[in-house]
Structures are given as structure tokens and as C-alpha cells.
Amino acid sequence: MQLTLNQIIVSPGQQLLLKDVSWRQFETILDELGESRASRLSYSYGVLEIMVPLPEHEKDKTIISYLVQFLLEELNIDFEALGSTTFKNEQMNQAVEPDTCFYIKNQETVIGKNRLDLSIDPPPDLAIEIDITSRTQLDNYRLLGVPELWRYSQDNLTINLLQDGEYIESLNSPNFPGIPIISLINETVKQSQILGRSKAIKGFKSWVKENLN
């Protein structure tokens, strides 16, 4: 008897790995699951991972995404925020859904586009992953050519920059030069867990206005 996807239950914080999945099967699964779903997918060389985030994962994703958008707006930088868009490249046999992502230098190329194909479209300039559920695979992003990847895990932000086809850790973000982005993000998320989201964001905004304007 063959199981169907709607018979499989993945609990929050858990992951399901399926091997020997063809690209056509992967595309069919994407269509079956639809856009309005809690799960996140990644696909690499026939292995499909389905993960359902924990509530704290969503909290961290929401606040970090907001902080990035606020910074870009304060710096008067045009951008497109694409959330957890599915990025795929059939030729490379890779697909991934970041927790959130931003087109900054390439923002004009994706204006008005609802679907992206990285065999013809550029990758996001910045992708962000919340690694509470330990799902991020660097190879997906490396092969898709994402130039900057942030990973937030265990109250710490790590910046990975793509250089000569490999990721290296960096203390700085090229998208936010001169800004201590790691300490700012870490402290704000920490304060949100102690004081609440609103007060933490107010503190972040105060720092930005005092130091950048």
C-alpha cells in the first residue's frame, strides 16, 4: 500500500526525510502542499526534507525579519522581502525555503514576480535561517549561489559569506557595513524574551536613530 502526503503527520520541531525523490515528484509535492502551510522544505540530490517549526522558531524569525526591514528603511535602501519563498534550480537539483530572505542589490529584478527560478533569476542577496530545529543545509544555499546567509541558533547569530564557492564565517555583513549587526540582533532577541517584543524593538530603534542618523 502506498502512502500519500496527507496521511503523514510531522509534529512541530520534527523533520521527515524522504530519499530517492525525483525532481518531478518534488514539484508535485510542492503543488500538493500548497503555499498556505506551516512546513518548510529543502531538496538536494533526491533527498527531500519536510520540517515543521517550533513556536519559538517563528518568534525569532518574525523579530529578526522586522529588524532587518527597519534597518534597510532607515538606511534608505530599496529592497524586496520575499519571506519563505521556494528557491529552486532544476539543473542543480537543489531547492530550499529560507525562513525569510531579502533582495537588496538585485531588488529590481524581482519586482512583481510571484515565482522565481534560480536557473534564470538571481538568488536573494540575504537569506535568514532560524536553526532551532537544526534544518539549515549550507550546501543548498552554496549551490544556489546565495551570497549572504544568516543562521540564528542558541541565541547567537552567525553570518556566512559566499567566497570562491564556499561559505566563510564573518563578523560583519556587507549589506550593513559599519553596523555591529551580530551583537545588535543577539541583544534585541534576548531582550524580547525578557522584556517582550515591543520594548526590545523600541530599544533597537533608539540605538539605530542615535548611531546612524
C-alpha positions in Angstrom: 0.0 0.0 0.0 1.4 3.4 -1.0 1.1 6.3 1.5 0.0 9.8 0.4 1.4 13.0 1.9 -1.9 13.9 3.6 -1.5 10.7 5.7 1.8 11.8 7.1 1.9 13.9 10.3 5.1 15.8 11.2 5.0 17.3 14.7 6.4 20.8 15.4 10.1 20.6 15.8 10.4 17.4 13.9 11.6 16.6 10.4 10.8 14.0 7.8 13.4 12.8 5.3 12.4 11.2 2.0 15.0 9.7 -0.3 15.0 8.9 -4.0 12.6 11.7 -4.7 12.7 12.8 -8.4 12.5 16.4 -9.4 9.1 15.8 -10.9 7.9 14.2 -7.6 9.3 17.1 -5.7 7.4 19.6 -7.9 4.2 17.5 -7.4 4.7 17.6 -3.6 5.1 21.3 -3.7 1.8 21.7 -5.6 0.0 19.3 -3.2 1.2 21.1 -0.1 0.4 24.5 -1.5 1.5 27.9 -0.3 -0.5 28.1 2.9 1.4 25.6 5.1 3.4 25.6 8.2 6.1 23.2 6.9 9.3 24.1 5.3 11.0 22.1 2.6 14.5 21.6 1.3 15.6 19.3 -1.5 19.1 18.2 -2.6 20.1 15.4 -5.0 16.9 13.4 -4.5 16.6 13.9 -0.7 13.6 15.8 0.4 13.3 17.2 4.0 10.0 18.4 5.4 10.2 20.3 8.7 7.5 21.9 10.9 8.9 24.8 13.0 8.5 25.2 16.7 6.6 28.3 18.1 9.9 29.9 19.3 11.3 29.4 15.9 8.5 31.6 14.4 9.0 34.3 17.1 12.7 34.6 16.4 12.1 34.6 12.6 9.5 37.4 12.9 11.5 39.7 15.1 14.8 39.3 13.1 13.0 39.9 9.8 11.4 43.0 11.2 14.8 44.3 12.5 16.3 43.8 9.0 13.5 45.6 7.3 13.6 48.5 9.8 17.4 48.9 9.2 17.0 48.9 5.4 14.3 51.5 5.6 16.4 53.7 8.0 19.3 53.4 5.6 17.1 54.4 2.7 17.9 51.2 0.9 15.4 49.8 -1.6 14.6 46.1 -1.0 12.1 43.3 -1.6 11.3 41.0 1.3 10.2 37.6 -0.1 9.7 35.7 3.2 9.9 31.9 2.9 9.8 31.8 -0.9 10.7 28.4 -2.5 14.0 28.9 -4.4 14.8 26.1 -6.8 17.1 25.2 -9.7 16.3 22.0 -11.5 19.7 22.0 -13.3 21.5 21.9 -10.0 18.9 19.5 -8.4 18.5 21.9 -5.5 15.7 23.7 -3.7 15.3 25.4 -0.4 12.9 27.6 1.6 14.6 30.1 3.9 12.7 31.3 6.9 12.9 34.8 5.4 15.0 36.5 2.7 15.7 39.8 1.1 16.6 41.1 -2.4 18.7 44.2 -1.9 21.2 44.8 -4.7 19.0 42.7 -7.1 15.6 44.0 -5.8 14.6 45.5 -9.2 14.9 42.1 -10.9 12.2 40.5 -8.7 9.6 43.3 -8.5 6.2 41.9 -9.5 7.4 38.3 -9.7 5.4 35.7 -7.7 7.5 32.7 -8.7 11.3 32.5 -9.0 13.5 30.0 -10.8 17.2 30.4 -9.9 18.2 28.9 -13.2 17.3 32.3 -14.7 16.6 34.6 -11.7 19.3 35.8 -9.2 19.3 34.3 -5.7 18.3 36.5 -2.7 21.1 38.8 -1.5 20.4 37.8 2.1 18.7 34.6 3.4 18.0 34.1 7.0 17.5 30.7 8.8 16.4 30.1 12.4 18.2 26.9 13.3 16.3 25.9 16.4 15.2 22.7 14.6 18.7 22.2 13.0 17.5 22.1 9.5 19.7 24.5 7.5 21.9 22.8 5.0 24.7 25.1 3.8 25.1 23.1 0.6 21.6 24.1 -0.7 22.4 27.8 -0.3 26.0 27.4 -1.6 25.0 25.6 -4.8 22.2 28.1 -5.4 24.7 30.9 -5.0 23.2 32.9 -2.1 25.9 35.4 -1.3 25.0 36.0 2.4 23.3 33.6 4.8 22.4 34.3 8.4 21.8 31.5 10.8 20.4 32.2 14.2 20.7 29.4 16.7 21.0 29.1 20.5 20.8 32.9 21.0 23.6 33.6 18.6 23.7 35.0 15.0 26.3 33.6 12.6 27.0 35.4 9.3 28.1 33.2 6.4 29.5 34.9 3.2 30.0 33.1 -0.1 33.6 33.4 -1.3 35.1 31.4 -4.2 32.2 28.9 -4.0 32.4 28.3 -0.2 30.9 29.8 2.8 33.2 31.5 5.4 32.1 33.0 8.7 32.3 36.7 9.1 31.8 39.2 11.9 30.3 41.8 9.5 27.5 42.0 7.0 28.3 43.6 3.6 24.7 44.6 3.4 25.1 46.6 6.7 28.7 47.9 6.7 29.9 49.5 9.9 27.0 48.2 11.9 27.6 45.6 14.7 24.8 43.5 13.4 25.6 40.3 15.3 25.6 42.0 18.7 22.6 44.1 17.8 20.5 41.1 16.7 21.6 38.9 19.6 20.8 41.6 22.2 17.5 42.6 20.8 16.2 39.0 20.5 17.4 38.3 24.1 15.6 41.4 25.3 12.5 40.4 23.6 12.5 37.2 25.6 12.9 39.2 28.9 11.0 42.4 28.3 8.7 41.5 25.5 8.9 42.2 21.7 7.6 45.8 21.8 10.1 47.1 24.4 13.0 45.2 22.7 12.2 46.8 19.4 11.9 50.2 20.9 15.5 49.8 22.3 16.7 48.7 18.9 15.1 51.6 17.2 16.6 54.0 19.7 20.1 52.6 19.1 19.7 52.9 15.3 18.4 56.5 15.5 21.2 57.6 17.9 24.0 55.9 16.0 23.0 56.0 12.3 21.4 59.4 11.9 
